[in-house]
Structure formats: structure tokens, C-alpha cells
């Protein structure tokens, strides 16, 4: 349960995110309904496209957002590794990419089933006592900290990124 005084206002701008298979790394498949991803053990034969990630195991939403504020929630229950966040429209998708606000990525991830990290400069280790079932993300285009990510089992918000010089659609 998300215990947050801003919850009603966050829900007001809730969006459904559908994933774009044309951006998915060849080792990542997107479900037909665009709501789930799966890591593949064998590299899929997919057309090379400029919008496709070629090295990092990422996928983007089909539609970007240029509204001032929205939020979404992702189910992560039972997962041992994942990346979650937002990216600016102009991000690099080719080669080895560092996921950081300076490169247009505001993300957190889970590794080894228990290591949570906010990918900032420097990275911030998140010490969660319980594994969240869902992760909520609130994007506020009016704020110098554009992304707030909240494990839905906690009362506090863990991290805010700030990059006053970054002004691009996400």
C-alpha cells in the first residue's frame, strides 16, 4: 500500500504504459499486449532499427510523454533483476550505455534479487527491508527533480534526481 498524502493527485494523472517491441534489445521480448517483458536466453532475429537498443537490455514505451506530470506503476513481484525509470527522447540507444541523469536516464534497478540502486551520480544504494511487489514512478516536468520512484510497500520516497540543465521530452 502506498501511504502518501499526494496519492490522490498522483492517481489523477495515471497513464498506461505500453512497451514498444521495436525498441527492445534482441535479448528482450515484449508480450503481444505490450505490458510485459521477458529476457530471452537466445538472441532473437529482429530487424535492425535506429530506435532499437543493441547492447543494454532495455525497452521503451510506445508513446512518449511531454505532459507536466504523470505516474505509472509496474509490478515487480517475484523478479530478481529489473531496470525501471524514464528516459529523455534524445537518449543514445547504441553501444554500452551508462544509465544516469547526465545521459538522459533516470532509473533504479534490482540486481541479485536484493540489491536496489538508484542510478545517479554517484549511484545511491537503496536499503529496502522487504521486496516491493510494485514500483510506482511519478514524473513531474515542473520540478528540477523530474522523477520520484516509490516502492509501493514503503511510506517514504527514496530518491529524487535533479538536473536543472536537462530539458527534453521523456
HELIX and SHEET records of a PDB file:
HELIX    1   1 UNK A    7  UNK A   12  1                                   6    
HELIX    2   2 UNK A  101  UNK A  103  5                                   3    
SHEET    1   A 2 UNK A  28  UNK A  30  0                                        
SHEET    2   A 2 UNK A  37  UNK A  39 -1                                        
SHEET    1   B 4 UNK A  69  UNK A  75  0                                        
SHEET    2   B 4 UNK A 134  UNK A 140 -1                                        
SHEET    3   B 4 UNK A 147  UNK A 151 -1                                        
SHEET    4   B 4 UNK A 159  UNK A 160 -1                                        
SHEET    1   C 4 UNK A  82  UNK A  87  0                                        
SHEET    2   C 4 UNK A 105  UNK A 111 -1                                        
SHEET    3   C 4 UNK A 115  UNK A 119 -1                                        
SHEET    4   C 4 UNK A 124  UNK A 126 -1                                        
END                                                                             
